[in-house]
Amino acid sequence: MGKPTVVTLAGALAAALSGIGVSAVAQPAAQPAFKFEKCYGIVKSGKNDCATATSSCAGTAKRDNQPDAWVYVPTGTCDKIVGGSAKPKQS
């Protein structure tokens, strides 16, 4: 009778632990306390958040302060950054 008890306990323990993992995954992600906006013209080379007019991937800005490269910043911040613009700049 020793082996069936060990198997039963191991199965019960596995079921209990898997239930903990499922409940942790099922929780909604916490929302940030503030919203974000795109800010153009302030990005360092290779640090852009997404595609530019001349490239298709994040991290591909060719030079610092590239006019069409952007990063996300908290809403209202871009206007306060020297050189920042909420719209793509002309080259």
C-alpha positions as YAML, in Angstrom:
chain: A
units: angstrom
residues:
- id: 1
  name: MET
  ca: [0.00, 0.00, 0.00]
- id: 2
  name: GLY
  ca: [2.98, 2.31, 0.34]
- id: 3
  name: LYS
  ca: [3.44, 2.90, -3.38]
- id: 4
  name: PRO
  ca: [-0.16, 3.83, -4.24]
- id: 5
  name: THR
  ca: [-0.12, 6.40, -1.41]
- id: 6
  name: VAL
  ca: [3.12, 7.97, -2.72]
- id: 7
  name: VAL
  ca: [1.73, 8.13, -6.26]
- id: 8
  name: THR
  ca: [-1.53, 9.61, -5.01]
- id: 9
  name: LEU
  ca: [0.26, 12.23, -2.93]
- id: 10
  name: ALA
  ca: [2.58, 13.11, -5.81]
- id: 11
  name: GLY
  ca: [-0.42, 13.49, -8.14]
- id: 12
  name: ALA
  ca: [-2.29, 15.64, -5.62]
- id: 13
  name: LEU
  ca: [0.78, 17.83, -5.09]
- id: 14
  name: ALA
  ca: [1.27, 18.26, -8.85]
- id: 15
  name: ALA
  ca: [-2.40, 19.19, -9.29]
- id: 16
  name: ALA
  ca: [-2.23, 21.72, -6.46]
- id: 17
  name: LEU
  ca: [0.91, 23.34, -7.83]
- id: 18
  name: SER
  ca: [-0.45, 23.49, -11.37]
- id: 19
  name: GLY
  ca: [-3.56, 25.23, -10.05]
- id: 20
  name: ILE
  ca: [-1.38, 27.93, -8.48]
- id: 21
  name: GLY
  ca: [0.38, 28.55, -11.78]
- id: 22
  name: VAL
  ca: [-2.88, 28.82, -13.69]
- id: 23
  name: SER
  ca: [-4.37, 31.30, -11.26]
- id: 24
  name: ALA
  ca: [-1.24, 33.45, -11.42]
- id: 25
  name: VAL
  ca: [-1.34, 33.52, -15.22]
- id: 26
  name: ALA
  ca: [-5.06, 34.24, -15.33]
- id: 27
  name: GLN
  ca: [-4.70, 37.59, -13.52]
- id: 28
  name: PRO
  ca: [-4.88, 40.70, -15.74]
- id: 29
  name: ALA
  ca: [-1.67, 42.64, -16.21]
- id: 30
  name: ALA
  ca: [-1.31, 45.85, -14.24]
- id: 31
  name: GLN
  ca: [-1.95, 48.93, -16.37]
- id: 32
  name: PRO
  ca: [0.61, 51.73, -16.31]
- id: 33
  name: ALA
  ca: [-0.41, 54.79, -14.32]
- id: 34
  name: PHE
  ca: [0.13, 57.07, -17.34]
- id: 35
  name: LYS
  ca: [-0.28, 56.99, -21.11]
- id: 36
  name: PHE
  ca: [2.47, 57.14, -23.73]
- id: 37
  name: GLU
  ca: [3.04, 59.10, -26.93]
- id: 38
  name: LYS
  ca: [5.56, 58.87, -29.74]
- id: 39
  name: CYS
  ca: [8.34, 61.45, -29.63]
- id: 40
  name: TYR
  ca: [10.34, 62.02, -32.82]
- id: 41
  name: GLY
  ca: [13.82, 63.46, -33.24]
- id: 42
  name: ILE
  ca: [15.29, 62.64, -29.82]
- id: 43
  name: VAL
  ca: [16.41, 59.06, -30.36]
- id: 44
  name: LYS
  ca: [20.01, 57.95, -30.03]
- id: 45
  name: SER
  ca: [21.41, 55.85, -32.85]
- id: 46
  name: GLY
  ca: [20.04, 52.29, -32.70]
- id: 47
  name: LYS
  ca: [17.59, 53.02, -29.85]
- id: 48
  name: ASN
  ca: [14.31, 53.74, -31.70]
- id: 49
  name: ASP
  ca: [11.17, 51.92, -30.57]
- id: 50
  name: CYS
  ca: [9.82, 50.95, -33.99]
- id: 51
  name: ALA
  ca: [10.12, 51.36, -37.74]
- id: 52
  name: THR
  ca: [11.16, 54.64, -39.35]
- id: 53
  name: ALA
  ca: [10.50, 55.93, -42.86]
- id: 54
  name: THR
  ca: [13.80, 54.35, -43.94]
- id: 55
  name: SER
  ca: [13.88, 51.15, -41.89]
- id: 56
  name: SER
  ca: [11.45, 48.45, -40.83]
- id: 57
  name: CYS
  ca: [12.58, 47.50, -37.32]
- id: 58
  name: ALA
  ca: [13.13, 48.83, -33.85]
- id: 59
  name: GLY
  ca: [16.73, 49.62, -32.97]
- id: 60
  name: THR
  ca: [17.72, 50.60, -36.51]
- id: 61
  name: ALA
  ca: [18.02, 54.40, -36.35]
- id: 62
  name: LYS
  ca: [21.19, 55.22, -38.25]
- id: 63
  name: ARG
  ca: [22.11, 58.41, -36.37]
- id: 64
  name: ASP
  ca: [21.35, 60.37, -33.23]
- id: 65
  name: ASN
  ca: [18.26, 62.61, -33.41]
- id: 66
  name: GLN
  ca: [17.13, 61.08, -36.69]
- id: 67
  name: PRO
  ca: [14.00, 63.10, -37.65]
- id: 68
  name: ASP
  ca: [11.77, 60.09, -38.46]
- id: 69
  name: ALA
  ca: [12.88, 57.86, -35.55]
- id: 70
  name: TRP
  ca: [10.79, 57.85, -32.38]
- id: 71
  name: VAL
  ca: [10.54, 56.46, -28.84]
- id: 72
  name: TYR
  ca: [7.60, 56.23, -26.48]
- id: 73
  name: VAL
  ca: [7.58, 58.80, -23.67]
- id: 74
  name: PRO
  ca: [4.91, 59.59, -21.07]
- id: 75
  name: THR
  ca: [2.18, 61.80, -22.56]
- id: 76
  name: GLY
  ca: [3.04, 65.49, -22.30]
- id: 77
  name: THR
  ca: [6.78, 64.86, -21.99]
- id: 78
  name: CYS
  ca: [7.80, 65.16, -25.64]
- id: 79
  name: ASP
  ca: [6.98, 68.88, -25.85]
- id: 80
  name: LYS
  ca: [9.28, 69.48, -22.87]
- id: 81
  name: ILE
  ca: [12.29, 67.73, -24.45]
- id: 82
  name: VAL
  ca: [14.54, 69.99, -26.52]
- id: 83
  name: GLY
  ca: [14.26, 68.83, -30.12]
- id: 84
  name: GLY
  ca: [11.27, 66.58, -29.44]
- id: 85
  name: SER
  ca: [8.24, 66.56, -31.70]
- id: 86
  name: ALA
  ca: [4.95, 64.62, -31.61]
- id: 87
  name: LYS
  ca: [5.12, 64.42, -35.44]
- id: 88
  name: PRO
  ca: [7.94, 63.24, -37.71]
- id: 89
  name: LYS
  ca: [10.33, 66.04, -38.60]
- id: 90
  name: GLN
  ca: [11.49, 66.88, -42.08]
- id: 91
  name: SER
  ca: [14.99, 65.58, -42.88]
...
